[in-house]
Amino acid sequence: MTRNTFILLATLGSIALLGGAYAFQHLGGMAPCKMCLWQRWPHAAAIAIGIFGLATGRRELAFAGMLAALTTAGIGVYHAGVEQMWWQGPTTCTSGPISGLSTEDLLSQIMSAPVVRCDEIAWSLFGISMAAWNAILSFILAGFWLKAALIKR
């Protein structure tokens, strides 16, 4: 297969994952948490890199696409770990202790809390959360990008 074939596969993969996230949000009514939104940006970057890479044929862009895919995969691993309570996530989107807060501080924290928490699994398939699926599939996409980068013309 050619470099452009691997770039196209990786780009289409990011389009599918980003499209799936938007479908869950807009068709499925599942609002994304903060970390879910973080995972979308590298896919958008990978799509732009893929389009530019297909248009120019520049090999270096495949490394940039791989970096974007690895970034979203890393965020997905971090998010999945937060969901599994392996480590704490950002305090702005997870639950935490409330001791030592005044009534006013507690009320302020409640009122400013996001609607969707990052430490709750909103959807899973075969026991794997959406964040974990993003990580797994993004690592595969990173492999496509790497293969594209290693192909010599």
Secondary structure, 3 states (H helix, E strand, C coil): CCHHHHHHHHHHHHHHHHHHHHHHHHCCCCCCCHHHHHHHHHHHHHHHHHHHHHHHCCCHHHHHHHHHHHHHHHHHHHHHHHHCCCCCCCCCCCCCCCCCCCHHHHHHHHHHCCCCCCCCCCCEECCEEHHHHHHHHHHHHHHHHHHHHHCCC
